[in-house]
Amino acid sequence: MTYLSSELSSKTEKDLQKILEDLDVEIDINKATKPDLIFAILDAQAIQFTEDAEAFNVEEPVAAKVKRYQTIVSNQEGVEQTDFVKVQVNGNVFVIPREVEVSLPDYVVEVLTNAIITRFVQVGEELIEQKSRRFPFQILGESK
């Protein structure tokens, strides 16, 4: 199962610890804060997506029927904010409006999921690495 940061933030620390155990992620629970647990889960998911992508045989013919998912790409604060998110897959460009429910093919959702950025946050005198989604989005369910 894939967790979104919005889903994880509503969970208790005990629930987050259970998810980390299921993902086989070792983290010092005594020193970790709730945001640390959330970032560890998101990081573990990003690594798993990368490993899955490397194992995928791209020469295999694509199935005729592509799954589609109802999704919403969230707004972002700051310099990166635009009204649309552009995703390009095999030469096809998808222009996805923010804060609007749209139906996207599974391969576009996969690109959005794998778009991970690394930021560094200063905590005291230490820089902490934080990985997060480049374009925050929610999957509302499979399109019918």
Secondary structure, 3 states (H helix, E strand, C coil): CCCCHHHHHCCCHHHHHHHHHHCCCCCCCCCCCHHHHHHHHHHHHHHHHHHHHHHCCCCCCCCCCCCEEEEEECCCCCCCCCCEEEEEECCEEEEEEECCCEEEEHHHHHHHHHCEEEEEEEECCEEEEEEEECCCEEEEEECC
